[in-house]
Amino acid sequence: MKVEFYGHVRQYHNIKSEIDRNIQTVLESGQYVMGPMLKQFEAELATYHGTKYAIGLGNGTDAIWLALMALGIGPGDEVITHPNTFFATAEAIWIAGATAVFVDCCPNTKCICPDRIEAAITPKTKAIIPVHLYGQCADMVAIKKIADKHKLKVIEDNAQAIGANGPGFKVGELSDAATTSFIIQKNLGTFGDSGALVTNNPDIDTQVRRLRNHGSTQRNVHSYGFNSRLDDLHAGVLSAKLKHIDAWNDLRRTWATRYTAGLKDCKTFDLPVALPGYRHVFHLYVIETKKPEWRDQLVDFLVKNGVDAKTHYSIAIHKQAGYPWDKGARVVGSVSNAEANAACCISLPMFPELKPEEVDYVIAKVKEWDGQHAAQAPAGKGPAQSGSACKHCS
Ligand SMILES: Cc1ncc(COP(=O)(O)O)c(C=O)c1O
């Protein structure tokens, strides 16, 4: 059997008529950029999040740095995040001209550890960017408390967790803005690139709308800006798909439960931790090997046996070659949880259109490898999850 990592074409086939209808509507409208389909999708996205505004953008990276720019954050300013996220989170800070400050993640959730943030705050600190990594929200209540105390802005990088929420909070509710990516592999993905920002702040809405369109909200009238628009064809695809996102996330959660039940007795790796009270939407189902050298061995074994496993993200940002490329960057304190996450992470196939027999095949192959190595497995948790759990991740 072959089990792919993504199910883009299956998803297209399942709702082909709805997607095709929206594409046809756009093609026949003659309005492909900043047209009615974009307006419709932005309204639907704002309603979905329960925010006042949603702005369609060129991609999820732009969404982050446009948010920073709209908040007046740039050269001379520091922005705190964690180093075990996709590179774009830090890249966006650097594009805005600010300094990226890295603190560790929690050992269980892999999201930024709120207990590490205050030690990194200086007079230059202007914002925190928590990433809802793998589909589970960071502890936004704790992060907001710190931000309020130090008068900092918060931008949620929600590229991986559309439809997730935390105990008593929704994404976009406890921050200045939340950004997302719609690149195809995301939980809500289009057939190409795009992204969005949601906010309740009218100033951010006005600024980002202006910045995304060459500094213009009126024909021929410009100020400094860029081109970062979500075009109407992609908006049409996304509008069709948005109606299914909750059901698709439920399916991801079902497959995650099946993986966890099937793999719970394995000895060579730790399973992902889904916190009670959080809706984890499993953008990725990430196991962590108890020995770093086992990561690539297990991935190779799975790939050879037809299972397309991957790693997210196997090199922490501060360990990338050439870091920090003459950009402003600081690592504060130990980031051993993030480094161990990078060293040990393996993502198993995860998409809503998986079939039960595919999930069971993945489980069987992982168990086969585990059985061959269990005798060498250290007791207790592996390095990625053995750091002391705090109140935010246990
Ligand atoms: C956590 C995170 N932030 C930012 C991005 C950037 O989004 P994009 O690729 O649409 O620029 C991604 C995904 O690609 C991501 O996973």
The ligand as an ORCA input file, in Angstrom:
! r2SCAN-3c Opt
* xyz 0 1
  C       3.657     28.665     11.028
  C       3.686     29.265      9.653
  N       3.845     30.600      9.526
  C       3.872     31.200      8.340
  C       3.728     30.471      7.174
  C       3.868     31.202      5.881
  O       2.781     31.073      5.041
  P       3.006     31.215      3.462
  O       3.746     30.018      3.000
  O       1.610     31.287      2.940
  O       3.757     32.457      3.240
  C       3.526     29.072      7.247
  C       3.324     28.211      6.088
  O       3.757     28.164      5.047
  C       3.529     28.456      8.519
  O       3.374     27.137      8.649
*
